[in-house]
Amino acid sequence: MRFQSLFALAILAGIAAPSGAFAETAARDLKVEEANRRLVVEFYDKFFNKHDIAAASVIAEDYRQHNPQVPDGKQPLISFFTGFFKDNAQSKAEIVRSAADGDLVWLHVHATNGADDRGEAIVDIFRVKDGKIVEHWDVIQPVPKEAANKNTMF
């Protein structure tokens, strides 16, 4: 117990912090961040709501995917979702909120597949470089029927 307390104090004091954790950060370029956010939001709406595969023109050829069900690369992404949209014509993804920081864009999304589907709460994170989406991570959680609190997932 004593070790855990000392470790916690060391972290708070910055002694055991990871390299660069308390370093000064570079000045943010809010215009670039907003351009990145808009690029991702426009892509997401066209691709996941309108099922417009041409929207993938903003995906880099060497796109890196961290979702284990989707392969790396632009063409594999297009192939995967062409089949998905064919099998799930009613799928929609409402962007509830979005944010950008540097080259990263976050989306908080309510994805559904038809009017009766409770859907999934998704946090998508995209990395943008030179006007192209180059990398993606996501966290996906089903929307439950009941919760231990009165808060919604959105």
C-alpha positions as CSV (number, residue, x, y, z in Angstrom):
1,M,0.0,0.0,0.0
2,R,2.8,2.4,0.9
3,F,4.5,1.8,-2.5
4,Q,1.2,2.6,-4.4
5,S,0.9,5.9,-2.4
6,L,4.5,6.8,-3.2
7,F,4.0,5.9,-6.8
8,A,0.9,8.0,-7.1
9,L,2.7,11.0,-5.5
10,A,5.6,10.5,-7.9
11,I,3.3,10.6,-10.9
12,L,1.6,13.7,-9.6
13,A,4.9,15.4,-9.1
14,G,6.0,14.4,-12.6
15,I,8.9,12.2,-11.3
16,A,7.7,9.0,-12.8
17,A,5.8,10.5,-15.8
18,P,6.4,9.1,-19.2
19,S,8.9,10.9,-21.4
20,G,7.4,14.2,-22.6
21,A,4.2,13.9,-20.5
22,F,4.8,17.3,-19.0
23,A,6.8,18.9,-21.8
24,E,5.6,22.0,-23.5
25,T,3.4,21.4,-26.5
26,A,3.7,23.1,-29.8
27,A,1.3,25.9,-30.7
28,R,-1.9,24.5,-32.1
29,D,-3.0,25.5,-35.6
30,L,-6.8,25.7,-35.1
31,K,-7.4,26.3,-38.8
32,V,-5.7,23.1,-39.7
33,E,-7.5,21.2,-36.9
34,E,-10.9,22.6,-38.1
35,A,-10.0,21.6,-41.7
36,N,-9.1,18.1,-40.5
37,R,-12.4,17.9,-38.5
38,R,-14.5,19.0,-41.5
39,L,-12.7,16.5,-43.8
40,V,-13.5,13.6,-41.5
41,V,-17.1,14.7,-40.7
42,E,-17.9,15.1,-44.5
43,F,-16.3,11.8,-45.3
44,Y,-18.1,10.0,-42.5
45,D,-21.5,11.4,-43.4
46,K,-21.1,10.6,-47.1
47,F,-19.6,7.2,-46.6
48,F,-21.6,5.9,-43.6
49,N,-24.9,7.6,-44.1
50,K,-25.2,8.0,-47.8
51,H,-23.2,4.9,-48.5
52,D,-21.3,6.9,-51.1
53,I,-18.1,4.8,-51.7
54,A,-16.6,7.7,-53.8
55,A,-16.3,9.6,-50.5
56,A,-13.3,7.3,-49.8
57,S,-11.2,9.5,-52.1
58,V,-10.0,11.2,-48.9
59,I,-8.6,7.9,-47.6
60,A,-4.8,7.4,-48.2
61,E,-3.7,4.4,-50.2
62,D,-1.7,3.1,-47.3
63,Y,-4.5,3.7,-44.7
64,R,-3.8,2.0,-41.4
65,Q,-6.7,0.4,-39.6
66,H,-6.8,-0.6,-36.0
67,N,-10.3,-2.2,-36.0
68,P,-9.4,-6.0,-36.1
69,Q,-12.4,-6.7,-38.5
70,V,-11.3,-4.3,-41.2
71,P,-8.1,-4.8,-43.3
72,D,-5.4,-2.1,-43.8
73,G,-5.5,-0.1,-47.1
74,K,-7.9,2.1,-49.0
75,Q,-9.1,-0.6,-51.4
76,P,-9.7,-3.2,-48.7
77,L,-11.7,-0.6,-46.7
78,I,-13.8,0.1,-49.8
79,S,-14.4,-3.6,-50.5
80,F,-15.3,-4.3,-46.8
81,F,-17.9,-1.6,-46.7
82,T,-19.3,-2.2,-50.2
83,G,-20.4,-5.6,-48.9
84,F,-21.5,-4.2,-45.5
85,F,-23.7,-1.5,-47.1
86,K,-25.2,-4.1,-49.5
87,D,-26.2,-6.3,-46.6
88,N,-27.1,-3.4,-44.3
89,A,-28.9,-0.8,-46.5
90,Q,-30.6,0.9,-43.5
91,S,-27.4,1.5,-41.6
92,K,-26.8,5.0,-40.4
93,A,-24.3,6.8,-38.2
94,E,-25.3,10.0,-36.5
95,I,-22.4,12.1,-35.4
96,V,-23.4,13.4,-32.0
97,R,-20.1,15.4,-31.4
98,S,-16.7,15.9,-32.9
99,A,-13.4,17.4,-31.9
100,A,-9.9,17.8,-33.2
101,D,-6.5,18.1,-31.7
102,G,-3.5,18.4,-34.0
103,D,-3.8,15.6,-36.6
104,L,-6.4,13.6,-34.7
105,V,-10.2,13.9,-35.1
106,W,-12.6,12.3,-32.7
107,L,-16.2,11.4,-33.5
108,H,-18.9,10.3,-31.0
109,V,-21.4,8.4,-33.0
110,H,-24.7,6.6,-32.6
111,A,-24.8,3.9,-35.3
112,T,-28.0,2.1,-36.1
113,N,-29.2,-0.5,-38.6
114,G,-32.9,0.3,-39.0
115,A,-35.6,2.0,-37.0
116,D,-35.9,-0.8,-34.4
117,D,-32.2,-1.0,-33.7
118,R,-31.0,0.5,-30.4
119,G,-27.6,0.7,-32.1
120,E,-24.1,1.2,-30.9
121,A,-22.2,4.0,-29.2
122,I,-19.0,4.5,-31.1
123,V,-15.9,6.6,-30.6
124,D,-14.0,6.9,-33.9
125,I,-10.5,8.4,-33.9
126,F,-8.9,9.4,-37.3
127,R,-5.5,10.7,-38.0
128,V,-5.2,13.1,-40.9
129,K,-2.0,13.9,-42.8
130,D,-1.8,16.3,-45.8
131,G,-5.6,16.3,-46.4
132,K,-5.9,12.5,-46.3
133,I,-7.2,10.1,-43.6
134,V,-4.3,7.9,-42.9
135,E,-5.2,6.0,-39.7
136,H,-8.3,4.9,-37.7
137,W,-9.1,3.5,-34.3
138,D,-12.6,2.9,-32.8
139,V,-14.3,1.8,-29.6
140,I,-17.7,0.2,-30.0
141,Q,-20.3,-0.5,-27.3
142,P,-23.9,-1.7,-27.8
143,V,-26.6,0.7,-26.5
144,P,-28.3,-1.2,-23.7
145,K,-32.0,-1.4,-22.9
146,E,-31.4,-0.5,-19.3
147,A,-28.7,1.4,-17.4
148,A,-27.7,1.8,-13.8
149,N,-28.2,5.6,-14.2
150,K,-30.5,7.9,-16.1
151,N,-27.8,9.3,-18.4
152,T,-27.8,8.3,-22.0
153,M,-24.8,7.2,-23.9
154,F,-25.0,10.4,-26.0
